[in-house]
């Protein structure tokens, strides 16, 4: 810290005090003169102006010196000591020094909570001085998650009603024909059916200690993310496999058409099954837009080789996304899909309506939470699934799955 800056500040402050005193005295004399004579002489005006100018200059100089001195002190504080550890305020010290606490104490309000940041406080008194504190790794090591995909494949929608109502065409007999002049025109037959699907609520709860979430904001955000993911995972299961009983969604797979190949192919494989499923959807006048299958089955298809050991689907070093027969392939780890597939016109055949977006709500008034200092966290959403064209989806087992790698080796050896 600079001694010269300190000395200069003292000198300026002393001169400022003297100038302030002189200015006050001169101002009083000027006021007395004005009352007696009805105005000020030119000499008095000049003296007052000179004192005012000197007072303002000294005030500005003092302010600049204080600013400079503060910068020097900050620079000095940032220089680490060679022997002493960096000082830490305790949690209590941080709270006591908080301006928010002072304002809160001066005007208490019932039921009001006060949040004081304590990021720089020493949170444990168990670490003695001169001991190296342990490093805390940033973030939280969370569990791996399955990729979510169905919501991105099918058409989105929103609703403000408790149910979705629509009219579905269930049949069409085309009797159009050439008609001679004067003859009766043939009648075609179009059949419709009324469909309705209710909005379902998906939800789950979680208990936590209030102190933990108050003291560790990152943990609260992680719980938020995990709860939303858990909800979306169940949503995936319902959209795919919901049986429609009770409040369950009626999923795509239970309503999809069973795989029925139009013809047989020589040396069939899983690759052939997916192409024949595309043909089945095309014959229903609903061209497929994608495939869904298990990670294991997709790996088997990707590893398929010809008799010379070359990969059939392309270069393993290629960066292209998973495609088969020109359509995107979405792999899942859902066990119900192992050995099976789902091919369909996802955008045309189904639509997922959001009645209430996924949200997280925290309460301290559930059951005995107040008594036990706990909080209840609820995550829920309300959705409805309308599978408008069940024939747009083809599902079934692979009739001729790609052989396992070890099986191919045995066949080659034989």
Buried (B, 14 or more C-beta within 10 A) or exposed (E): EEEEBEEBBEEBBEBBEEBBEBBEEBEEEBEEBEEEEEEBEEEBEEBBEEBBEBBEBBBEBBEEBBEBBEEBEEEEEEEEEEEEEEEBBBBEEBBEEBEEBEEBEEEEEEEEEEEBEBEEBBEEEEEEEEEEEEEEEEEEEEEEEEEEBBBEBBBEBEBEEEEBEEEBEEEEEEEEEEEEEEEEEEEEEEEEEEBEBEBBEBEEEBEBEBEEBEEEEEBBEBBBEBBBBBBBBBBBBBBBBBEBEEEBBBBBBBBBBEBEBEEEEEEBBBBBBBBBBBBBBEEBEBEBBBBBBBBBBBEBBBBBEEEEEEEEBEEEEEEEEBEBBEBBBBBBEBEEBBBBBBBBBBBBBBBBBBBBEBEBEBEEEBEEBEEEEBBBBBBBBBBBBBBBBBBBBBBBEBBEBBBEEEEBEEEEEE
